[in-house]
Amino acid sequence: MQKILLDSLMIELTRKCNLHCAHCYRGNQQDKDINLSALDNLFDQVMYIGDLCLFGGEPLLNLSTIQYIFNKLVENNICIERIAITTNGTICSDDFVELMKSFHNYIRSWHPRDEDSIKDQSVVLQEFGLNSVTQERYYKSLQFYKGVMITCSVDRFHNNNWGKDFFEKCTKAFAGYGIVVNETMSGEITQREGNGKNVDGAIKLVEDSVPHIIAYLNPYHVFECKMCPDFRLKYAVIADQYGLPYIHCQLYLSVDGKLFDKSLANTDYVSENSALFISSLNQPCSVFEAIKAYNVGKRFCTQVEKPSMTSAQTEALVIRSCLIQIGLLQSQILCDSMNISEKDHEEIVSLRNHLLELIKSNPQMRMIDIVKNFKIDFTILQRLSPEPHKEKYFRCSHCKKNMIYDGKLIHCDEVAPGEHPKVCVNLLCGVE
């Protein structure tokens, strides 16, 4: 079967949980763990994963499957850039700590085997004609977040002492490893999904559950991505490096072994059960062929008509994004990698602690109201956010020359601006 590269993969390990949170957007817990055969079918077809997110339920209730995934990565020598796990912070065993260290060491020490015919990244970048400054910027962006990230939920719906104890134990256990452990208050912006439908003031955050094309890039071909305006150089480089299709839409493997577009991971169990899926991996099948078949007759994400966001939704999403950033930047490791000063890091931690105190002292007040009433200033996050690169380079499938993406159009010597060879669009749609 055709091997593939994945930009982002979410795996639902279990629907079991040791808590019964009133705000859980997935709904009531279920006595289900993922079938290992579904994992076998997927990982036997994958050579690269950019981001691997493991979640539940409470994922640490299924530690044996996390170990199984690690063994599959090692057995198949799959290159992985990052692994992220979100937990409620009630479980922190020695076995979990050692397993996370194993993931970290594997990610940092991965290299192709002798039988792997993989181009060196530096060679691919030279073929793209990139100067040394752009190459250095590219390598730096790949190193950012490279490794293991563990996130603990801290909000009014969880006992803060659990999160605090988990955070302190992990920080001590992973000292010197570079493993990122952070706390997030993003759950304070409650989704009107699952149990969250009964929470006063919950907001509908996810509107993109309409099936659309799963976009991918074939090696040595390029197109203007009609799904993601910020089409990244990373896609083209890694596709060329491995000589394999690069799936840059985010995928989600459910506990039932069904492969979905990632947006379905943000909905409740009832809605998911009736949703259209790409394929069931409980039985052997080609993921790449399933994606191509799934794409037939569908439109790109940006072409799907969606309801306009209300001002309340927009406001909630901005605040939620800021809370996630604060949770990430409390990590000294990430601040060091972003060259954020000690003073700015202290300001981030102070802002985080201030928010936690406000949540604790105002248990009935929503986070949106806390931000407004206490005039919380998030401007430091805007100042610390890195600026996006304006120019991006790709290989033209028409003339094999380099092209420049200026943020709007791809320009090529032999193809007029805004026009692209049909083969590019056909490959994106899954049509040969």
Secondary structure as UniProt FT lines:
FT   STRAND          4..12
FT   TURN            22..23
FT   TURN            25..26
FT   HELIX           36..43
FT   TURN            44..45
FT   STRAND          46..55
FT   HELIX           59..62
FT   HELIX           63..76
FT   STRAND          79..87
FT   HELIX           94..109
FT   TURN            114..115
FT   HELIX           121..127
FT   TURN            128..129
FT   HELIX           132..143
FT   TURN            144..145
FT   STRAND          147..153
FT   TURN            156..157
FT   HELIX           160..173
FT   TURN            174..178
FT   STRAND          180..184
FT   HELIX           186..188
FT   HELIX           194..198
FT   TURN            200..201
FT   STRAND          216..217
FT   TURN            219..220
FT   HELIX           233..242
FT   STRAND          246..247
FT   STRAND          251..253
FT   TURN            255..256
FT   STRAND          258..261
FT   HELIX           262..266
FT   HELIX           269..273
FT   STRAND          279..280
FT   TURN            281..282
FT   HELIX           287..295
FT   TURN            296..297
FT   HELIX           301..303
FT   HELIX           311..329
FT   HELIX           332..337
FT   TURN            338..339
FT   HELIX           342..361
FT   TURN            363..364
FT   HELIX           367..373
FT   TURN            374..375
FT   HELIX           379..384
FT   STRAND          392..395
FT   TURN            397..399
FT   STRAND          402..405
FT   STRAND          410..412
FT   TURN            413..414
FT   TURN            417..418
FT   HELIX           422..429
//
